[in-house]
Amino acid sequence: MSGQTELELAGQVVELVRRLGGPAAQAEAVVTRADLALTRFANSGIHQNVSESTVGVRLRVHVDGRTAAGGGSVVTADGLSALVERTLTAARLCPPDPGWPGLTPPMPMPDAPPVDEATAHAEPDQRADRVGAFVAAAGGLSTAGYCRTAHRSSAFANSAGHSAYGRSVEAAMDGIARRDGADGVARRSTDRLSDVDGAELGAQAAAKAQAAADPVELPPGHYEVVFEPAAVADLLQNLSFYGFNGKRYAERQSFAEPGAAQFDRAVTLVDDPLGGSGLPFDAEGTGRRALTLVEAGTTRAVAHDRRTAAEAGAESTGHAVAGGATWGPMPRNLRLTGAVAGPASAVGRSTTGAAAGAVVDADTAALVAGVRRGLLVTDLWYTRVLDPKSLVVTGLTRNGVWLIEDGTVVRAVRDLRFTESYPRALGPGAVLGLGARAVRQPERVDGAWWAAPSLRLASWHFTGGASG
Amino acid sequence: MTEFDAAAAAVQAALDAGARYADARVMHRRYESMTARNGDVEELTQDESIGLGVRALVGASWGFHAVPDLSDAAARDAGRRATRTAMASARVPGPPVDLVPVQAVTASWASGCQIDPLGVPLSDKGDLLVDATRTMAEHGADLAEGLYQIWDTAKWFVSSEGHRIDQRIRECGGGISATSIGDGETQRRSWPSYRGQYGTTGWELVESLDLAAHAAQIAEESRALLTAPPCPAGETDLILGGEQLALQIHESVGHAIELDRILGWEAAFAGTSWLDLAQLGSLRYGSELMNITIDPTIPGALGSFGFDDEGSPAVKRDAVRDGRWVGVLAGRDSAAMANLDYGGSVRADGWARLPMVRMTNVGLEPGPHTLEEIIAATDDGVLMDLNRSWSIDDKRLNFQFGCEVGWEIKKGRRGRMLRNPTYTGIGPLFWRSMDMLSSETVSWGTPNCGKGQPGQVGHTGHPAAPARFRNVRVGVSA
């Protein structure tokens, strides 16, 4: 059985449901083989180095008006039969499911970007060498982080006659350099391991760590801020999970109001799952495509799977995920479209003295140049939602904060805690500038990413300093 | 071929390929969860996963590989790949690696279970959630949610030192939540905590929660919170209920005493710790009422086991004694690096994940008071309970928590309900301010502790009881 393709296995599962559950039983199956590897380093040495070659089957059945889902890692004939039998049994014992939206009909699949075979079959030596380059480029500072590669080969089939197949790859690196407790970070997500330049990232992290030394403590309060792409990624993630989630929207737990000018006109948000290597279909077999969520400040859409779309009288946007009935469909490849940031400044002109190295690109330099007094924030950490509807979030800065005065980064600042409503902070009139170049940031699992340029906001509410 | 045979084949192949130490875990996990919303079942999922993960040590470098195939050929290939990966690690070597000694044993262990949770009819489990969520909806909740989760895990551990250990751990739990939605905000009340209470136990735990009996009250309280006065901002005496104190322990003690964090192994992601090993045994962590134990032997608590995932037997240890820091959560390699003589707190989230330092049951020993005595002794303060949000910095010092509900405490009496209660502080200063602690201990289970890259979800237990803290900053808002 191990020689069967993912598409053959998915079709076999659907056929088993038809045989064991009768012709009226509806079924959809996703079979995914994955080769995932992650090389992790700390104290400038590789301390954890893992890989896995796995196969998984996800099955959802709808029989006699009732629905159940199941999954497994055993793809022998006995294993698949057991999966089908227990899932059918579970469905028959469940209460009715009046919201069942039906199966995805046959539909053409979009073209997905080609898969880089070198990344798909990367060896541990290749990841280790990038780690070595990162460490070497940090100039003796202690370093930590990871380099990972991921390859997925996935097939979908359902009893409505629809089937699809696709592959995806990802390479990512995320690392810090450390100097006396001050950390600098650099991270990238890309479709090709050959695009991951460990030396460039290590040098960038080290420069920021050097610039973050000897921080001072500032009092909490409202500050104008320039967020670097790593920090903006946190905004995008929380907006996606809590705001542009079709289930939360249906439950009235989302701030999103399609048609309303909820954001500054500089904000355009597009979920672009095939803007990088990605599977061309979602967990229900719906083709994935770009979806404009916010256009020039006006909310246009939320993400739907078939269930939330049916509730809303809309169509699925291709955002179904396993477990979506509980967690809801949500964008996971969000891009904040950049804008011209004004006259470009040379990197380094916007920093002085000990803070040199805090600004690592021209986009950020241009935004910093316009700030009379504010903070440059590299990264946000441990953000948690206090209220989902207003999307009030608390969290901390991490990996570098600097005070900006008269357009110049003047010194490092100790980390601050904030409590802020994300939609309000991005509201009309609140965005004072956007960088031109979106930098793709990795999520904790492959397949999800956030692409953002640097961002200048009029106000951010810091509610606590490093000492409380 | 038995599961032990597959694990042994993987270990032998790793040694044959050049490893100086290897261990392997075969795991077979069955998982079931059901969620209900507003009187209907929302989702039922049943998963079953079987596979093998093998870890190899070459010189000072580790490698790990996992496969979902227990055939002899697949197991041996996994062992060889783990060793090859370890050799790649040596291209960027770390310091020398030793393992603290652990007696190699052949043993079996199983958690206690009166009612097999997977044997309870789905219709009965569904009725429980449907009835409770319907009651909440009828009593004013806009969003009435309930869930249960069950894990039934069998695992077989083999090491090149001679371990052969099999364990079966059954875990389950559940809970209900009522959310009321107002203009611009939501309010939530849960029982017994948001997304439930869990343990290494059978379905008897879920039955003991009596979800239906609490449904109406929490729905009404969630509605009432929409018009309750907000928690005032300022410094006051803070009384925490046991469920919130359990998370406070988890975040500001449990993670801080993880030795891998202290050694910098998690610096880039989960973070480090404010604790310095040079102060182990002398640092004042909290008040003298603060006695924290690391105890994986507590029957029924979620972090309990017979052996950890590198073969160390479950042993109770002190982490904080009379307010002084005295112990850590460790594994065999991290302990050796820190010149300590014990591991015992290493676990893996399934066969495809590397074993790493995790909390077991980390909790407070009971105090001398009761909650009512604490309230009666408080002239002016706020009582908060049931976690709603949690955030803490990467050194585990600066925290801010939000709770579902607060109550005003005036002249020794519980007064009106307060909405959006939050509190913030710095870990050791907060713990040093604890001056009253209840004896009403519950072992709260946290089944969603995230750590590691690739991500792992840990199941941890936290014995905790209500306690009072002096002069705490409360009422932080946007």
Interface residues (C-beta under 8 A of the other chain):
Chain A: S2 L36 L38 T39 R40 F41 A42 N43 S44 G45 I46 H47 Q48 N49 V50 S51 E52 S53 T54 V55 G56 T67 A68 A69 G70 G71 G72 S73 V74 A82 L83 R86 T87 A90 A91 L93 C94 P95 D97 P98 G99 E123 P124 D125 R127 A128 D129 V131 G132 V135 S142 A144 G145 Y146 R148 D174 G175 I176 R178 D183 V185 E251 R252 Q253 G323 A325 T326 W381 Y382 T383 R384 V385 L386 D387 P388 K389 S390 V392 T394 G395 L396 R398 D415 R417 T419 E420 S421 R424 R444 V445 H461 T463 G464 A466 S467 G468
Chain B: T35 D40 V41 E42 E43 L44 T45 Q46 D47 E48 S49 I50 G51 G53 S61 W62 G63 F64 H65 A66 V67 P68 D69 R81 R84 T85 A86 A88 S89 A90 R91 V92 P93 G94 P95 P121 L122 S123 G126 V130 D142 L143 L147 T179 I181 G184 E185 T186 L263 G264 W265 E266 A267 A268 F269 G271 A352 R353 L354 M356 R388 S389 W390 S391 I392 D393 D394 N398 Q400 G402 N420 T422 T424 G425 I426 L429 Q453 P454 G455 R473 V476 S477 A478
